[in-house]
Amino acid sequence: MGHAAYRGARVKRLEDPRLVTGRGTFTGDLSAQGLRYVAIVRSPLAHARVRGIRAPAGVELVTARDLPDLPPLSGEIKGGAVVPHPVLAIDRVCYVGQPVAAVVADGPYAAADAAERVEVDYDPLPVVADPEDALAPGAMVIHEGLASNVAYRRHRRYGDPDAAFARAPVVLQQRIAHQRLAAVPLEPRAVLAVPPSGRRGRHLVVWSSTQMPHDLHALLEALPQLAGLRIRVVAPDVGGGFGAKINIYPEELLLPVLAVRLGRTLKWVQTRREDLLATSHGRAQAADVALAADRDGRIRGLRLRIVADVGAYLLSTTADVPTLTTRMATGPYEITDVEVELVEVYTNHMPTGAYRGAGRPEAAFYLERMLDLLAREIGTDPAEVRRRNFIPPERFPYRTPAGYLYDSGAYARALDRALEVVDYAGWRRRQAEGRQQGRYLGIGLGSYVEWCTYGEDRVRVQVDTAGRVTVLTGISPHGQGTATGLAQVVADVLGVPLDTVTVVHGDTARIPTGEGTAGSRSLVVGGTAAYRASERLRRRLVALAAAQLEARPEDLVLAEGRVFVAGTPERGVTLGALVARTGRRMLWARATFDAGDATFPFGTHVAVVEVDPETGQVSLRAYVAVDDCGVAINPLLVEGQIHGGVTQGLAQALYEQIVYDRQGQLVTATLADYAVPRAPQLPRFQAHRTETPTPRNPLGAKGVGEAGTIGATPTVVNAVLDALAPFGVRHLDMPLWPGKIWRAIHARRA
């Protein structure tokens, strides 16, 4: 049988030597003979009619009228008022940065200059910049043909929330907002389209910095302008996505169509300003939250009314994300009486979409803020309030009011581990002592459970005559180290050295199906498919070796690229020799894994902060994360994901916000204005784990990519509000900028 030398080991990422030495292949790096460049003319107004578009002589201009049959991009939601996003604006623009036209030139700077020279005649229209204003009676309806600005409405009641609130001795209410955020991947989006030529016949090749190459492939195949072509989509190295690159964007349809029409290879690389302006934003919702509880802190009922600003159109992930907030509203707690209302609203802003956590951070934040308010109201420690309400381990699998079936959980164990590691009791003592000296420490907790993993992946694992193993997967990673994790799974099953395994992904010509990377699904879905395919290949190799070695299959061992008889390692054969004896170049096996029910990772984070009341400045003193992602294929990768996720959650809590003014102009249009944190602003994270395997896949893995973001945001905000408790500050909305904190302190002092 195989051995377990790699699975569960802290293996360094196999991808890193190539990437850190500058040998990666990113879309923006690619070139081709006869390459031309595209620049996008974008609307400077948030809402206007387009009366005309003119370009001076010598500028190669493309407008919607040049591509009359090019269909728009659209997300879907049952029962929603779906407004698709036109590839190029036809007669109206609905947000600043919306593509209006394109220009083609022989160089990137020439294209940018030409785009500046294009003249567009705009007739300004009233701007709807606030989602609450968009819902007001008499508000201007942005899209003709709709009765209102409501994109989607959802109202659900579970149990008897009216009775729960009527009987509860404690009822708390709070309005809580999630600001709009940008994903800010290291690599902005880029597209390269190579049209058919004499050598390639009817082949169109499209390179894109996307999380979903197969989704893009399916859309391109459906375009009438590309009918009859054999289309290949490649997502090479992708410098981060964080959910924003799940959506398919106008440029990804525009460039292939133009490349075929012009017969030239075309390239477009997004600038950082364009990234902030015209790549989907995240969060952008607010909720009126009410909590009913007993005096001992046991929750009896929950109500949420959520208003989500979805922007001007629905991209592929826009409408679905807020629904995840409603479905995860009860978190890790045993709450049976719930009422949730969701209203998704069109505004004159960039469309929203998936951003790391995608609806689950919003749900966790609402709930965790309310639990801290409850603890303060009844005078009980916040950790104890959580412990009293956790779903107990014996209740799993646990059906939530929204219908999710939680797989496994030991929530109190993660909480207790976090309190132990951070020295919670010690920090509480230091907090009390500090307040007597005019120092304001705050200790915050955030407990969460999240939904993740979905869909299926089909993996092919093959071994050649040299004993080299290749894994072909529909997972399309963009910085997570997924190739390393997959290689560990396969190397263990086949008993081969890790450096003999190569993982191929992101190429629709080599991998015909795939659902990409999202929802923390990569090593759960892709890893399980790889495990199954490797098991099938191993059985085939063992059968061949048993015949050659005249041994029983159950007596054979696979290790170090060989199959040999147990106890007699010299009596064996290499995998490459086994393949060669068949007369083939390689042997392979394929397997599919359908995730079916989701998995539900969980954890508790604790942060310690100090707030300077004279400046409002927040200093992070300690941060402990205890996360449970089931069985960890590679603990080092898990820690990397937690560190990155916590950084983004902390950034939302303290620094980042996309800001539009009342005219829909983006105020935070550069990284001088949008406050991405830097290393000196981050504490030394302590990442710990508990391990509660899921029964829903043979690896026992649950997923971890978004966990840090979900846990961090309420943890940091709760810590800051705990520090501000002596000043009577009850709640502040994110980001907790120093000026906001200072004003809150001094308003109470006054």
Order of alpha helices (4+ residues) and beta strands (2+ residues): alpha-beta-beta-beta-beta-beta-alpha-beta-alpha-beta-alpha-beta-beta-beta-alpha-beta-alpha-beta-alpha-beta-beta-alpha-beta-alpha-alpha-beta-beta-alpha-alpha-beta-beta-beta-alpha-beta-alpha-beta-beta-beta-alpha-beta-beta-beta-alpha-beta-alpha-alpha
